[in-house]
């Protein structure tokens, strides 16, 4: 985003947050959703809280919910491994809705050796925690997916996850070939 406009997916993502009345975004920035983090941090309508560990995000989202507002946690898919205990505690003991958005590291063509285990562990962990999750791969899916995720979380009093890949993430340098 240096010197140019934000990618379409990032603009649609932030518009979707606003349309869903999200006031707080907590995130551990990474490269695949880099423009989303920058836009959220620069937007005065969104309280952007950057954390150093994904385990901090569920508590921020739960507190925001209990204050009558909406929050979203945004992370790389590896973050579910870090935040599964606080998510489980808040979901199973208190039935608190949460919406997670995560980039899908380990996509087909991943050239970083460390990225593959993120894809291998994400779905099994989400399934073990009984967290419904949907992939979002095209920009025109972003806003409706965010809106439906909040409806589902609110209606079920349970966490949900949106997994961003395809044309809804920054294109890694190795994928530009």
C-alpha positions as CSV (number, residue, x, y, z in Angstrom):
1,X,0.0,0.0,0.0
2,X,3.0,2.2,0.0
3,X,2.4,5.2,-2.3
4,X,-0.8,3.7,-3.7
5,X,-4.4,2.9,-3.1
6,X,-5.3,0.0,-0.9
7,X,-6.2,-3.2,-2.6
8,X,-9.9,-3.8,-3.4
9,X,-10.2,-6.7,-1.0
10,X,-8.9,-4.5,1.9
11,X,-11.3,-1.6,1.1
12,X,-14.2,-4.1,1.0
13,X,-13.1,-5.7,4.2
14,X,-13.2,-2.4,6.1
15,X,-16.5,-1.4,4.5
16,X,-17.9,-4.7,5.6
17,X,-16.7,-4.1,9.2
18,X,-18.5,-0.7,9.2
19,X,-21.7,-2.1,7.7
20,X,-21.7,-4.8,10.4
21,X,-21.3,-2.1,13.0
22,X,-17.9,-3.3,14.2
23,X,-16.3,-0.7,16.4
24,X,-13.2,-2.6,17.7
25,X,-10.7,-4.6,15.7
26,X,-8.0,-6.5,17.6
27,X,-5.2,-8.0,15.5
28,X,-1.8,-9.5,15.4
29,X,-0.6,-8.2,12.0
30,X,1.0,-10.5,9.4
31,X,1.7,-10.1,5.7
32,X,-1.3,-11.7,3.9
33,X,-3.9,-9.1,5.3
34,X,-1.4,-6.3,5.6
35,X,-3.6,-3.7,4.0
36,X,-6.5,-4.5,6.2
37,X,-4.4,-3.8,9.3
38,X,-3.2,-0.5,7.9
39,X,-6.7,0.6,6.9
40,X,-8.2,-0.3,10.3
41,X,-5.4,1.5,12.1
42,X,-5.9,4.6,10.1
43,X,-9.7,4.7,10.3
44,X,-11.1,6.8,13.1
45,X,-14.4,4.9,13.2
46,X,-12.6,1.7,14.2
47,X,-10.7,1.3,17.5
48,X,-7.7,-0.7,16.4
49,X,-6.0,-2.7,19.1
50,X,-2.7,-4.5,18.1
51,X,-1.6,-7.3,20.3
52,X,1.6,-9.3,20.7
53,X,-0.1,-12.6,21.2
54,X,-3.4,-14.0,19.7
55,X,-4.4,-15.3,23.2
56,X,-5.2,-11.7,24.2
57,X,-7.8,-11.2,21.4
58,X,-10.7,-13.3,22.7
59,X,-10.8,-11.3,26.0
60,X,-10.8,-8.0,24.1
61,X,-13.7,-9.2,21.9
62,X,-15.6,-10.6,24.9
63,X,-15.2,-7.4,26.8
64,X,-16.3,-5.4,23.8
65,X,-19.4,-7.6,23.4
66,X,-20.3,-7.3,27.1
67,X,-20.1,-3.5,26.7
68,X,-22.7,-3.8,23.9
69,X,-20.4,-3.3,21.0
70,X,-19.1,-5.5,18.2
71,X,-15.5,-6.5,17.7
72,X,-13.5,-8.7,15.4
73,X,-10.2,-10.5,15.9
74,X,-7.9,-10.7,12.8
75,X,-4.9,-12.9,12.6
76,X,-3.1,-15.5,10.5
77,X,-4.5,-19.0,10.7
78,X,-1.7,-20.0,13.0
79,X,-3.2,-17.7,15.6
80,X,-6.0,-20.2,16.4
81,X,-3.4,-22.4,18.1
82,X,-2.5,-19.5,20.4
83,X,-6.0,-18.4,21.2
84,X,-7.8,-21.7,21.5
85,X,-7.8,-21.8,25.3
86,X,-9.4,-18.4,25.9
87,X,-11.8,-18.9,23.0
88,X,-12.8,-22.3,24.4
89,X,-13.2,-20.9,28.0
90,X,-15.3,-17.9,26.8
91,X,-17.4,-20.1,24.4
92,X,-18.0,-23.2,26.5
93,X,-18.3,-21.6,29.9
94,X,-20.0,-18.3,29.0
95,X,-21.5,-18.8,25.5
96,X,-20.0,-15.6,24.2
97,X,-20.2,-14.9,20.4
98,X,-16.9,-14.0,18.7
99,X,-16.0,-13.4,15.1
100,X,-12.5,-14.3,13.9
101,X,-11.0,-13.4,10.5
102,X,-7.8,-15.2,9.5
103,X,-5.6,-15.4,6.5
104,X,-5.0,-18.8,5.2
105,X,-1.2,-19.4,5.3
106,X,-0.4,-22.8,3.8
107,X,-2.5,-22.3,0.6
108,X,-1.6,-24.4,-2.4
109,X,1.8,-23.1,-3.7
110,X,3.0,-22.0,-0.3
111,X,6.8,-21.8,-0.5
112,X,7.5,-21.1,3.2
113,X,8.2,-24.4,5.0
114,X,6.8,-23.0,8.2
115,X,3.5,-22.1,6.6
116,X,2.3,-25.6,5.8
117,X,1.6,-26.6,9.4
118,X,-0.7,-23.6,9.7
119,X,-3.0,-25.0,7.1
120,X,-2.7,-28.6,8.5
121,X,-3.8,-27.6,12.0
122,X,-6.3,-24.8,11.4
123,X,-9.4,-26.9,10.4
124,X,-8.8,-29.7,13.0
125,X,-8.6,-27.1,15.8
126,X,-11.7,-25.2,14.6
127,X,-13.5,-28.5,14.3
128,X,-12.4,-29.6,17.8
129,X,-13.7,-26.3,19.2
130,X,-16.9,-26.7,17.2
131,X,-16.3,-23.3,15.5
132,X,-18.1,-23.0,12.2
133,X,-15.8,-21.6,9.5
134,X,-16.1,-20.5,5.9
135,X,-13.6,-19.6,3.3
136,X,-13.8,-16.2,1.6
137,X,-11.9,-16.2,-1.7
138,X,-13.4,-13.5,-3.9
139,X,-13.8,-9.8,-3.1
140,X,-17.6,-9.8,-3.8
141,X,-18.0,-12.4,-1.0
142,X,-16.3,-10.2,1.7
143,X,-19.1,-7.9,2.9
144,X,-21.9,-10.5,2.9
145,X,-19.6,-13.0,4.7
146,X,-18.8,-10.5,7.5
147,X,-22.4,-9.6,7.9
148,X,-23.5,-13.3,8.0
149,X,-20.6,-14.2,10.4
150,X,-21.9,-11.7,12.9
151,X,-25.5,-12.8,12.5
152,X,-24.5,-16.4,13.0
153,X,-22.3,-15.6,16.1
154,X,-25.0,-13.5,17.6
155,X,-27.7,-16.0,16.9
156,X,-25.7,-19.0,18.2
157,X,-23.8,-17.3,21.1
158,X,-20.8,-19.0,19.7
159,X,-17.5,-18.1,17.9
160,X,-17.3,-18.3,14.1
161,X,-14.3,-17.9,11.8
162,X,-13.9,-16.4,8.3
163,X,-10.8,-17.7,6.5
164,X,-9.5,-15.4,3.8
165,X,-7.5,-16.7,0.8
166,X,-7.4,-16.5,-3.0
167,X,-8.2,-13.0,-4.2
168,X,-8.9,-11.8,-0.7
169,X,-5.3,-11.6,0.6
170,X,-2.1,-9.9,-0.3
171,X,-0.5,-11.8,-3.1
172,X,2.8,-13.3,-1.8
173,X,5.8,-12.6,-4.0
174,X,6.2,-16.3,-4.8
175,X,2.6,-16.5,-6.1
176,X,3.2,-13.7,-8.7
177,X,4.9,-16.1,-11.1
